[in-house]
Amino acid sequence: MAAGPTAPIPIMRPHLPPLEPFTAIVAELFETRRLSNFAKYTRLLEERAAVVLDHPSPSSVSSCDVGLTLAWRALECPPGEVIVPSFTFCSTVNALRWNGLEPVFADVDPQTYCLDPDDVQRRITTRTVGIAAVHVFGLPAPIAPLEGLAREHGLKLVFDAAHGLGGRYQGKALGGFGDASVFSLSGTKLVTGGEGALATFRDPAVAERFTYLRAYGFKADYNCRYIGLNGKLSELNAALGWLSLDLLESALARRQDQVQRYRQALVDCPDVSWQAVPAGCIHGYKDLAVRFRTPEQRAAVEAALTAGGIMTKRYFLPVHRMDAYRDWARTRLPVTDQLSERLLCIPLYHDLAEDGIEAIAGIIRTSLKRTAARHWAA
Ligand SMILES: Cc1ncc(COP(=O)(O)O)c(C=O)c1O
């Protein structure tokens, strides 16, 4: 039997910059008392993000969840239906409901786990006003076909790019696609500000509206021009995010190396498969999901890893299966259901050591062998 790790292994650990430059900034902020309201570090974060996201002027916001909600608001989408994957985190869909938009769930591609453009096309009606797509686990969604559909049918296209930092599509970072994209800087992402997000828009007028909406709806004069929210990012979060964006390239390279190690270690397991990465895409690997041939194999591996002190997660729980969305689950989503019964996210973070990866892969391999032996004995 493969030896387990000696200490518990979490599913993720934030990757942080050196402490010293951050403490110097904290000292400066204690001196200047400029803790919020789009001061020095919010500006620096936005400037650095422009380079990292291939977009001239990203806007900071307090979280991806709030950013998505306000992005749809800024687009001034008419009432109607928005086609959206169920295989996502609830924020993608909650953002629609906060704007009174009606989610129409579409299925995902069985190889990439991202929104399936053919299924989107089948669900477009005269009531459709938009498409919400997700860069699942950091893999770019099928951007060109979705942009084609949006153009052809006059629909708004918003990318939930919560996992999108580090991903690239046809040579470009993901900030310049669709009508809007929102990238998370929460503590579970490749690089983090603790909390926070960055939003990008195609139309500068929409971007300008967003900058009102994220600050209650007004600028300086207390006169609400739009009905906004407090979506401001604090200077402390902005400073940490600014320092952390410098780590993105090395964080991405490290994760790609770790993913290759996992795949190599499990190359002889025919019951294990991986999210496909289409030509022209760079996967950001915010998460790494192992896909098992059967739900029973997933349950067995999950139990074995838990017993070995290794954290995993069943991710995503499809939104159409959540209590708040049962009434919106109007058609079958076979690929989404299949994936949600077979995927297991395993630990992936910057300082996960090689022997940790070997130990995790060893437990997966041993557990699969045991499950197969029980199956044949039955
Ligand atoms: C796909 C997706 N969208 C949105 C969010 C929300 O991001 P945040 O925590 O920055 O609000 C998450 C959170 O991880 C997510 O996974």
The ligand as an ORCA input file, in Angstrom:
! r2SCAN-3c Opt
* xyz 0 1
  C     -17.150     30.168    -10.927
  C     -17.167     31.132     -9.784
  N     -17.813     32.296     -9.931
  C     -17.847     33.226     -8.947
  C     -17.240     32.995     -7.734
  C     -17.313     34.029     -6.651
  O     -16.071     34.655     -6.498
  P     -15.800     35.593     -5.209
  O     -15.490     34.686     -4.091
  O     -14.648     36.465     -5.612
  O     -17.047     36.392     -4.989
  C     -16.556     31.787     -7.525
  C     -15.888     31.531     -6.233
  O     -14.954     30.773     -6.160
  C     -16.530     30.832     -8.570
  O     -15.929     29.637     -8.394
*
